[in-house]
Amino acid sequence: MQILFHLDHNTTPLDEALPGVWSFRTDSDKPLASSDKARLFAEELVRGVQSHRADIDARIQRAAANFEINRIGGVERAILRVATYEMLHCLEVPPVVSITEAIEISKKFGAEEASRFVNGVLDRIRSEIKRPARTAAPGVGTTAETKSGSEPADQ
């Protein structure tokens, strides 16, 4: 989320921004990404969101009735983008898992009513996706496999 928030508020290209972002520390002075595996996973999500951002933002815009995408708070916008990307392109992750995680993150880091807003928007987006809500999409392997050739379930 922090990387997407950073990219949303700065003009620095992703490849230039990442080394600086990886130097961030948590409040307890731990590295932002605790392992190479965590860093690779986060980078994969960020690159996926960035490469599909126009479609993701259009879906969020449609689902967020009466809200322009740029009027949605930066934290909430990053949360919505990651969860939408996961529902569309990480077919091994059930949509309800993406939504639940997004709600929990918005409770911790978003504005007071953010979790209700995030839930409503993501539920609208989920209802447009033609795949099981509570299980992985049939016949799906890993995120890497999904990104290397499989199309999103709704296309």
VOGU-428616 format. One record per residue (C-alpha): x, y, z. Coordinates in steps of 0.25 Angstrom, whole numbers, padded with zeros to 4 digits, always signed. Layout:
N
XYZ
...
***
This chain:
155
+0000+0000+0000
+0011+0009+0004
+0018+0008-0010
+0005+0011-0017
+0002+0023-0008
+0016+0028-0011
+0014+0026-0026
+0001+0033-0026
+0007+0045-0019
+0020+0046-0026
+0025+0046-0041
+0037+0037-0038
+0036+0025-0047
+0034+0011-0040
+0048+0006-0043
+0054+0019-0037
+0045+0019-0025
+0046+0005-0020
+0060+0006-0014
+0056+0017-0006
+0043+0011-0002
+0051-0002+0002
+0059+0007+0012
+0046+0011+0020
+0045+0005+0034
+0033+0002+0042
+0029+0009+0055
+0036-0002+0062
+0049+0001+0053
+0047-0012+0045
+0049-0012+0030
+0037-0010+0022
+0038-0023+0015
+0043-0033+0025
+0049-0043+0014
+0053-0044+0000
+0040-0052-0002
+0031-0041+0004
+0038-0031-0005
+0036-0039-0018
+0022-0041-0014
+0019-0026-0012
+0027-0022-0024
+0019-0032-0033
+0006-0026-0027
+0010-0012-0030
+0015-0015-0044
+0002-0022-0047
-0007-0011-0041
+0002-0001-0049
+0001-0008-0062
-0015-0010-0061
-0017+0003-0054
-0026+0009-0065
-0036-0003-0064
-0035-0003-0049
-0038+0011-0047
-0050+0011-0057
-0056-0001-0049
-0054+0007-0036
-0060+0019-0042
-0072+0012-0047
-0074+0005-0033
-0071+0017-0025
-0084+0024-0029
-0083+0039-0028
-0069+0039-0024
-0058+0043-0034
-0046+0034-0033
-0037+0046-0029
-0046+0050-0018
-0044+0036-0011
-0034+0037+0000
-0020+0033-0004
-0019+0021+0006
-0033+0016+0002
-0030+0018-0013
-0017+0009-0011
-0025-0001-0004
-0036-0002-0014
-0026-0003-0025
-0019-0015-0019
-0032-0022-0016
-0037-0020-0029
-0025-0025-0036
-0025-0037-0027
-0039-0040-0031
-0037-0039-0046
-0023-0044-0048
-0019-0053-0035
-0029-0064-0038
-0024-0073-0028
-0028-0063-0017
-0043-0064-0015
-0050-0050-0016
-0055-0050-0002
-0041-0052+0003
-0037-0039-0004
-0049-0032+0001
-0047-0036+0015
-0032-0032+0015
-0035-0019+0009
-0046-0016+0020
-0036-0020+0031
-0025-0011+0025
-0035+0001+0023
-0039-0001+0038
-0024+0000+0042
-0019+0011+0032
-0031+0018+0026
-0041+0029+0030
-0052+0026+0041
-0062+0021+0031
-0052+0016+0021
-0055+0001+0023
-0070+0002+0020
-0067+0010+0007
-0056+0000+0003
-0066-0012+0006
-0077-0005-0002
-0068-0002-0014
-0061-0015-0015
-0074-0023-0013
-0080-0016-0025
-0067-0019-0033
-0068-0034-0029
-0082-0035-0033
-0077-0032-0048
-0067-0042-0048
-0071-0056-0053
-0063-0065-0044
-0066-0072-0031
-0066-0062-0019
-0061-0071-0008
-0052-0080-0015
-0040-0079-0025
-0044-0079-0040
-0045-0093-0045
-0032-0098-0051
-0023-0087-0046
-0009-0089-0041
+0000-0078-0036
+0000-0063-0038
+0012-0064-0047
+0005-0074-0055
-0007-0065-0056
+0001-0053-0060
+0009-0061-0071
-0003-0064-0080
-0016-0066-0074
-0026-0055-0076
-0035-0050-0064
-0047-0057-0062
-0056-0046-0067
-0051-0045-0081
***
